Amino acid sequence: MQSSQTEDSRLDVVRTVRVAASSARTSATDPEALAAALKQQAGALGFAPVGIASASQPRRVPLRTAALQRWLDQGHQAEMAWMADPRRQQIEALLPGVRSVLAVGLNYYVAAERQPGSLAIARYGWGRDYHRVIDQRLRQLGRWLEAQCPGLRWRACVDSAPLLDKAWAEEAGLGWIGKHSNVINRQHGSWLLLGHLLMTLDLPADQPAEPLCGSCTACLDACPTGAIVEPFVVDSRRCIAFHTIENRADTLPAAITSAMAPWVAGCDICQEVCPWNRQPPSSSDSATAPRPWVLNLQAGEALGWSDQMWDEQLRASALRRIKPAQWRRNIRSLG
């Protein structure tokens, strides 16, 4: 029954895509109609929200670029040297002649909870590797758009590309960058994975999102290591997510290990306490469905897994970035 429902769902998407494609061919020379068709196409592929930003005349991105440089100057990137890649501040270096940016969100919140007493894993890692999922769907969009506008050049970007992705999502109206540094959408909260399609085509831009955090400090107050050192500024050197995923050292700092339980792969605390995440819609996308072991990972059992077992459990997962030795280190660090 499940496979039949999945096939029906795929057929529905194909039908929607064909309708959108037919509509776009009749209006490829009309920027507004093409933008609307492109957004419809993105929605048919499972993206929501969707917005468009002007790459030639951005309104908010220059301020976010300056903020990134200040963040780098203060050393908040820790060992993540790739954050200083100059292309992150120069979108033209990613696609010469870029004129517009389609920003898309993929809701990854699933209405499921881990079993009591199990180890905690950040929700973005529960399902399939979102880098592959979003990239494949964006490439579909790019090929579709190229068919409507021969000669167009485009580039698909997920967060592994040196793009100021949250700033461009804000610019395109997907949401505002919250005090915990994640993009917050009115309907989806901050449970959004981001993707961008860069295009050498002028399309009408949406309005940038207005910040609505107000005087709330819930995320700052809840962070057990004080990693959100001031509103909108996260110091990676204090962040549980950074240390459990990116830190390659044999041991973790005592200030982290004393506060990280039960997190062994990322951390969602600042998002869990955000008022905008109180009633998020649950994703029905099969790509976000959690692997069974993720919701009931027991320390004793996991420490007994071989490298091969870890490799099998993490197949097609964004959590493959955490090597088996790091998993064991993180689990042992809980004490």
Helices and strands as residue ranges (DSSP letters): H 2-25, H 31-44, E 50-54, H 61-73, G 81-84, G 86-89, G 91-93, E 100-107, E 120-121, G 123-125, H 130-148, E 154-157, H 165-171, E 176-177, E 183-184, E 192-199, H 218-222, E 228-230, E 233-234, G 236-238, H 240-245, H 254-257, E 263-265, H 269-272, G 275-277, G 286-288, G 292-296, H 299-303, H 307-313, G 318-321, H 324-332
